[in-house]
Amino acid sequence: MATYCTDADLVKYRPNIMELGVESWETQREEAYAMINRVVIARWYRKVAEDRDPHRLVYDYRVTEFDPDKVEDGYLTRLEVFKTLELAYMYLKKEGAEADGFERLEEQFRRRYTEELEMILSVGINYDWDGDDIIDDQEKYIYRTRRLVRG
């Protein structure tokens, strides 16, 4: 399965993450990838596809599914790093009433993930809508909310 980040990307944010008794965080990366894609579909892709093509002639999200391979390389890497580290520390934390360092790290990366997600959703995702392997200026989308103006 493809993901937006690698274990090496995790090390950039937590240099000792590969020294905690787990050979690879692939399972957590794959889970983070799936979670991110669900959120992107629900909170960005459907809205933007409809905004780009209100009559659903080309970009009908019900027919044309979100394709993670069309996201600009590296665009969601930090987001997946933060979600993966949250999941990794959830895996490592102690069970029971007492909090440990892993629980605090889990909460820290949950906050960082949420902040990064909100920032990304507010500016939009660079996505190759036409599938030509080039993300041109028209595909670098900033989601605009529609405002109701009362007279």
C-alpha positions in Angstrom: 0.0 0.0 0.0 1.2 3.5 -0.8 1.5 6.1 1.9 2.4 9.8 2.0 5.5 9.3 4.3 8.1 6.7 5.2 9.7 5.6 8.5 12.6 7.9 7.5 10.2 10.9 7.6 9.1 9.9 11.1 12.8 10.0 12.2 13.0 13.6 11.1 10.5 14.5 13.8 11.3 11.9 16.4 14.9 10.7 15.9 14.5 7.8 18.4 11.2 6.4 17.0 13.0 3.4 15.4 14.7 2.6 18.7 11.6 1.8 20.7 11.3 -1.9 19.9 9.3 -1.7 16.7 11.0 -2.7 13.5 8.7 -0.7 11.2 5.8 1.7 11.7 4.2 0.6 8.3 1.0 -0.6 9.9 0.5 2.8 11.6 1.5 4.7 8.4 -1.1 2.7 6.4 -3.8 3.4 9.0 -2.9 7.1 9.0 -2.9 7.2 5.2 -6.4 5.6 5.1 -7.7 8.0 7.8 -6.3 11.1 6.0 -7.8 10.0 2.7 -11.2 9.6 4.3 -11.0 13.1 5.8 -9.7 14.6 2.5 -12.6 13.0 0.6 -15.3 14.1 3.1 -14.0 17.6 3.8 -12.2 18.7 0.7 -12.5 16.5 -2.5 -16.3 16.4 -2.7 -16.7 20.1 -2.1 -13.9 21.1 -4.5 -15.0 18.7 -7.2 -18.5 20.2 -7.1 -17.1 23.8 -7.0 -14.9 23.1 -10.0 -17.8 21.5 -11.9 -21.3 22.4 -10.4 -23.1 20.4 -13.1 -20.9 17.3 -12.6 -20.0 17.0 -16.2 -16.3 16.2 -15.6 -15.6 16.0 -11.9 -18.5 14.0 -10.4 -17.1 12.8 -7.1 -19.7 10.0 -7.1 -18.2 8.6 -10.2 -14.6 9.8 -10.2 -13.0 8.8 -6.9 -10.3 10.7 -5.1 -6.9 9.5 -6.3 -4.1 9.9 -3.7 -1.5 9.6 -6.5 -2.8 12.9 -7.9 -1.8 14.9 -4.8 1.4 16.9 -5.2 4.4 14.9 -3.9 5.2 15.7 -0.4 2.1 17.8 0.1 0.5 15.6 2.8 3.8 14.1 4.2 3.8 16.2 7.5 0.1 15.4 8.0 0.8 11.7 7.8 3.9 11.9 9.9 1.9 13.6 12.7 -1.0 11.1 12.5 1.4 8.1 12.3 3.3 9.3 15.4 0.1 9.8 17.2 -0.8 6.2 16.4 2.7 4.9 17.2 2.6 6.5 20.7 -0.9 5.2 21.2 0.5 1.8 20.5 3.5 2.3 22.9 1.7 3.9 25.8 1.0 2.0 29.0 -2.5 0.8 29.7 -4.0 1.9 33.0 -4.7 5.0 35.0 -1.2 6.4 35.1 -0.1 8.6 32.3 3.3 8.1 30.8 5.6 10.0 28.3 4.1 8.1 25.4 0.6 9.3 26.3 1.8 12.9 26.4 3.5 12.4 23.0 0.4 10.9 21.6 -1.6 13.9 22.6 1.1 16.3 21.3 1.0 14.7 17.8 -2.8 14.5 17.8 -2.8 18.3 18.3 -0.1 18.8 15.6 -2.1 16.6 13.2 -5.3 18.6 13.8 -3.5 21.9 13.3 -1.8 20.7 10.1 -5.1 19.3 8.8 -7.0 22.5 9.4 -4.3 24.5 7.7 -4.2 22.2 4.7 -8.0 22.2 4.4 -8.1 26.0 4.6 -5.6 26.6 1.8 -6.6 23.5 -0.3 -4.6 20.7 -1.8 -2.5 20.8 -5.0 -4.2 18.0 -7.0 -3.7 17.0 -10.6 -7.4 17.2 -11.7 -6.8 16.7 -15.4 -4.4 13.7 -14.9 -1.6 15.1 -17.0 1.0 14.6 -14.3 1.5 18.4 -14.0 -0.1 20.5 -11.4 -0.6 23.8 -13.0 -1.8 27.1 -11.4 -5.5 26.3 -11.9 -5.1 23.0 -10.0 -3.5 24.7 -7.0 -6.8 25.3 -5.4 -7.8 27.5 -2.5 -11.2 26.4 -1.2 -13.5 29.4 -1.2 -16.6 29.4 1.0 -19.7 30.8 -0.4 -21.2 33.7 1.5 -24.8 34.7 1.7 -25.3 38.4 1.1 -28.5 39.8 2.4 -29.8 43.1 1.1 
